[in-house]
Amino acid sequence: MKRRLITVMLVSFFIGYSCGSENTESNQDSTMEEYIDDGREKHAAISFEEDFYDFGKVKHGEVLSYTFTFTNTGNIPLIISDVIAGCGCTTTKLTRKVLKPNQEASVEVVFNTRGWHGSQYKNVTIVSNAETSKRSVSIKANVVS
């Protein structure tokens, strides 16, 4: 009986101790609380400096690159869940997936003009937890021989 009581006490102690220990998930929750305990509406927002760039006239076969910069103008962390290029000729590079309020990041859009001619518009969609969950940026190029 005494042995059972000691076992129960030890198990209770370890359960209590482990509940108080630090782990990534609870740290993320407390970090979120920092942003949402201020009484304001809770939201993430993505704001681009610009969402369109025109390369003008370019030679066929060139690889074009442009970097779009954006900021989390909300009051909780902005989480980028996906970056979707409109076609296989376009690739992307995202600098950061999680942005604290007022933090800045960028997405580089790279377009290989090989196989394309004339006026080309290429879109990239950024999917996030922002109020507007999908935002697109676009590039344009007039590909000539």
N, C-alpha and C positions, 0 to 999 in steps of 0.2 A: 504494500500500500504506500509506504514511504517512498519507495523507488518510483512508483507511478506519479506521485505528487512532484517529485524532483524533475522527472521527465517532462511533465506538463509545464512546470515553471520554466525550464530551459527552452522548450519549444516556444512558449509565449515570449520569452526574452528575445530570442532570435527573430521571431516574426516582428516584434516591435522595433528591434534594431534595424532590420532590413527595410521596413517601411520608412524609416527616417533617413536611410542612406541616400546619397546623391546618385541619380541616374540621368541619362540624357533626356528621357521623355519628361520627367518632372522638371528638369531645368528648362526645357522648352516651354512648358506650361507656365512656369513662373515668369519667364521672359515675356510671354504673351500677356500675362496679367499686368506687367509694367505698362503696356500700351493701352489696355482696355479698361483700366480702373480710373481713368480721368473723367468719366461722365459723358464724353463725346460719343457720337455715333461711331461704331467700330467698322472700319473699312480700309482696304488697301486700294490704291489708285496708281495707275501707270500713266505717266505723262512724258511724251516724246518731245525733244527739242524740235525735231522735224520728222515727218513720216513719209517723205517722198524725195527722191534724188534723181535728176536727169543727167546722164553722162554725155548727152549730145551724140555727135557722130563718132563712131568708133570703128576700127578695122575688124573684119571677120577674123576669128581665132584669138582675139584678145581675151584675157581673163580680167574681169573688172571686180573691184572691191569697194564697198562703202560701209562705213560704220555709223549706225544709228544709236544715239545716246538717249537714255530714258531715266526717270527718277520716280521713286515711290513717294507720291504726294499724299498718301493716306496716313492713318495713325496706327496701323498695325503692320507687321511684316508682309511684304509682297512676295509671293512664292510663284516662280515661273515653273509650270508643270510641263510645258512642251513648246518647242519652236518648230514650226512646220513650213518647209520650203514648198513653193508652188509647183516646182518640177525638178527633175533630176539634174538639170543644168545649173541649179542654184544650191549652194551650201551655206551653212551658217556657223558662227562661233559666238557663243554667249559667254560673257565674262563672269556672270554671277547668277545663281538661281534663287537666292533669298536676299532681299533687300530690306533693311530696317527703314523706318520712316525717314524721308529726306535723303536716303542713300541713292547713289547713282550707279548705273551699269550700262553696258552696251551690247549690241548684237551686230556682228559683222556679217554682211551679205556678200557672197562671192558668186559671180555669174560668169560662166564659161560661154563665150559667144560662138564657139565652134559648132557649126550646123545650123546656126540661126542667121536670118537675113531680114533686113528692114527694121521697122519700128517694133521694139520688144518691151513689154512690161512684165516684170517679175515681182511676185508678192511673197512675203514671209509673214506668217501669222504667229503671234506670241500668245500663248494660252496661260492664264494665271488665275489667282484668287481675287483679282481686282473686281471692282463693281462692274466694269465692262470686261468680261472674262476673256474675250478674244479681241486683240488689236492687231492690225496689219500695217506693215511698212512696205513701200514699193520703190523699185528702181525702174528707170527707163533708159533705153539705149537705142540709137539708130545704127544698126549694124550694116556696114557697107563693105564691098569687096576690095 
